[in-house]
Amino acid sequence: MKIYSKVNFKNRAERKAFIYGLLIFIIISQVVALIIWFLFDRNNFVELLFALIVAFLVGYRGLKKKS
């Protein structure tokens, strides 16, 4: 079973939504890691990046079809 099996990479709109969503999640995780670093003096960049990418790939359900 592929983690990202719900994504149709042949559909340009769905591929674009997947990539944009992944980029947004990566940027948000790095901002959160930077805030944690400044507040608690702990460097969690790699851990948060890995955890968020895995969570996104597991939880992504693809584009909803408009009816």
C-alpha positions in Angstrom: 0.0 0.0 0.0 1.4 3.3 -1.0 1.0 6.1 1.5 0.1 8.6 -1.2 -2.1 6.2 -3.2 -5.0 8.6 -3.0 -3.3 11.2 -5.2 -3.8 11.1 -8.9 -0.5 12.5 -10.2 -1.8 12.4 -13.8 -4.4 15.0 -13.0 -2.6 18.4 -13.1 -5.0 20.1 -10.7 -4.7 17.4 -8.1 -0.9 17.2 -8.4 -0.7 21.0 -8.0 -3.0 20.9 -5.0 -0.9 18.2 -3.4 2.4 20.0 -4.0 1.1 23.3 -2.7 -0.4 21.6 0.4 2.9 19.8 1.1 4.8 23.1 0.7 2.5 24.9 3.1 2.8 22.2 5.7 6.6 22.3 5.4 6.8 26.0 5.8 4.4 26.0 8.8 6.4 23.2 10.5 9.6 25.2 10.1 8.1 28.3 11.5 6.8 26.4 14.5 10.2 24.8 14.9 11.8 28.3 14.8 9.4 29.6 17.5 10.1 26.5 19.7 13.8 27.1 19.2 13.5 30.7 20.4 11.2 30.0 23.3 12.6 26.8 24.7 16.1 26.7 23.3 15.5 23.3 21.6 16.3 22.6 18.0 13.5 20.5 16.5 13.7 21.3 12.8 14.4 17.9 11.5 12.0 16.1 13.8 9.1 18.4 13.0 9.8 18.4 9.3 9.8 14.6 9.2 6.7 14.2 11.4 4.7 16.8 9.4 5.5 15.3 6.0 4.5 11.8 7.2 1.3 13.2 8.8 0.5 15.0 5.6 1.1 11.9 3.4 -1.0 9.7 5.6 -3.9 12.2 6.1 -4.1 13.5 2.5 -7.4 12.4 0.9 -7.1 14.0 -2.5 -9.2 16.7 -4.1 -13.0 16.5 -3.5 -14.8 16.2 -6.8 -17.2 19.0 -7.5 -20.7 17.9 -8.4 
